[in-house]
Amino acid sequence: MFNVTKKSIEWGEETLTLETGKVARQADGCVIATYGETSVMAAVTFAKEQKPGQDFFPLTVHYNEKYYAAGKIPGGFFKREARPTEKETLTSRLIDRPIRPLFVPGFKNEVLVICTVLSHDLVNDPDMVAMIAASAALTISGAPFMGPIAGCRVGYEDGEYILNPELDDMHNLRNNPEQRLDLVVAGTKDAVMMVESEAYELTEEEMLGAVTFAHEQIQPAIDLIIDFAEDCAKEPFDFTPPDYSELYEAVKASGEAAMREAYAITDKQERTAAVSAAKETAKAGLSEEQLEDENLGAALKKLESTVLRGDVVKNKKRIDGRALDTVRAIESQVGLLPRTHGSALFTRGETQGLVVTTLGTGDDEQMIDALQGTYKSNFLLHYNFPPYSVGEVGRFGPPGRREIGHGKLAWRALQAVLPAATDFPYTIRVVSEITESNGSSSMASVCGGSLSMMDAGVPLKAPVAGVAMGLILEDDGSYAVLTDILGDEDHLGDMDFKVAGTENGITSLQMDIKVAGITPEIMKTALAQAKEGRLHILGEMNKALSEASDFSVHAPRIETMQVPTDKIREVIGSGGKVIREIVEVSGAKVDINDDGIIKIASPNGEAIKKAYDMIHSIVAEPEEGVIYTGTVVKLVDFGAFVNFFGKRDGLVHVSQIENRRLNHPSDVLKEGQEVKVKLLGFDDRGKVRLSMKVVDQETGEEIKKEETAD
């Protein structure tokens, strides 16, 4: 019944296996990749005809994690997987980015790639397994895919690069000072296609070394896919790229002059309108038959690309007149919004981000339910890109894949410089509202986020800036690396290379290639040029703010205290009764964890002190020789019981009330009376012994022995 093909290699510390022919046989290509005991199924289907009028490549990648893969049942009312998690969305983008440029130019048939996590060993992250499975499925499907690709993850510890480190080693790197890198690289046999990373101030040389190491390490996986495909690949789909050379020549003849004039305009809105007019000029010189040609859109785009790219490489001239390594004018402001905890407006040319920081308590931490378990995050960064930022009308609603991806990139860049949670026990939420966009709004979010957090009083280890680099690579090998790219340079260029970091090193690197990869020489040039740009931007940011400001009066103050773990139950009380009383009486928020660390939060310092004193009275032990203020709670023949330390009572023997003989304690005391007592010690049964006569009841000072004797 089944015609199974199965191949395996030893890769890193585990066995990598590819299998096809048993499951999902009606898909054009289906491969189950297994690494360790983590298995991902990738199924590929593609339309055999192009939709009429289709002028873009409709590739869709879905990565989805099934809770059964880790032996878990989903939470929530319906108990089934619902909308994609952030991890699923980011992994879908991670797979899409390196495979998209490798389809034959001109192929515009719909392609669907679905990756499903079937088994998770909680050791090996399924995202890289999914990328390899998707590449193998595309390679055997017959689709015009110029792969295969493979991907791997790289760690960096004690000066050594680590291939595919375990999941726990990559989790919460901020609290793991030994591990300084979480890098994902995808590439073909000959070139790197995609880079994504979270780093802890690595040098340019260390980052380049990590990328080179990764490209070397993926070669066995690529060889495995090729060997696998030789046994089971389907016949290549009969596709010939459309030849629209004659149409392009006609478009060029009628519209090149107008297009060059349009791209000589520096203002984005004016240039956009002029480019649209140039396209209409080009169309005016075409015949009816040429106007109806389905390749007209491609020809017009090629004209745009040729005009822009030619000027950059040959004449070193950019759209807005800048030199190749020049950053646009920068203006930074902080403290714009009076009631927020921190705010910044970062403007770089025609790109602008309004970034706001809010400080919260432990109650505000985000609970993340993942296959490997549930954990909390105390740093959130959300990125919003409304249509007005590019002067357009359009969809406005929940964040899409792009917004989630850009937000995560900025999160990676900034979280490397955050203070330890033990030093700064706040939940930090940063929101970047992109109010204008013309190139690299994600890097504007990094710069604005750094300023905004410092404005809120977050003691960052160092300010962070980011810059987007571009590349124009011609067929003859000539190229130009561009600093701080515009939107058009990104759209019509060959690379989007984003680098963020401090003065000391890189905290995040993201690279997407639209051609068949770049050489180490080009990457080295881009990293060096990016460092110059980053340092320039940091200098401009420092003019507005270079270190943390004072706390906003509207931000909560948080004080931490440590209590013995065996006292946690006493602080919480039965059914939470005690901790609720502390919150109600003090007015502060109180959060306690399993380690006995208590966070007390309130904008009011008196409320924090009240809650602190109430908790301290519960968990602390009275000290011998210390004078306390207490309340008489009961009178008996032999003395008075005084509540003097939280809920702790002690006996003042009748002989310790005054320096004279009393018939009964009621001669001088009554219930509810406030008195000053000294803790003399504990008797053989642990009972507290108190004394009033050794303490001046007016001043609370201890009476010297000779005075007592008198």
Secondary structure, 3 states (H helix, E strand, C coil): CCCCEEEEEEECCEEEEEEECCCCCCCCEEEEEEECCEEEEEEEEECCCCCCCCCCCCEEEEEEECHHHHCCCCCCCCCCCCCCCHHHHHHHHHHHHHHHHHECCCCCCCEEEEEEEEECCCCCCHHHHHHHHHHHHHHHHCCCECCCCEEEEEEEECCEEEECCCHHHHCCHHHCCCECEEEEEEECCCCEEEEEEEECCECHHHHHHHHHHHHHHCHHHHHHHHHHHHHHCCCCCCCCCCCCHHHHHHHHHHHHHHHHHHCCCCCHHHHHHHHHHHHHHHHHCCCHHHHCCCCHHHHHHHHHHHHHHHHHHHHCCCCCCCCCCCCCCEEEEECCCCCCCEEEEEEECCEEEEEEEEEECHHHCEEEEECCEEEEECEEEEEECCHHHHCCCCCCCCCCHHHHHHHHHHHHHHHCCCCCCCCCCCEEEEEEEEEECCCCHHHHHHHHHHHHHHHCCCCCCCCCEEEEEEEEECCCCCEEEEECCCHHHHHHCCEEEEEEECCCCEEEEEEEECCCCECHHHHHHHHHHHHHHHHHHHHHHHCCCCCCCCCCCCCCEEEEEECCHHHHHHHHCHHHHHHHHHHHHHCCEEEECCCCEEEEEECCHHHHHHHHHHHHHHHCCCCCCCEEEEEEEEEECCEEEEEEECCEEEEEEHHHCCCCCCCCHHHCCCCCCEEEEEEEEECCCCCEEEECCCECCCCCCECCHHHHHC
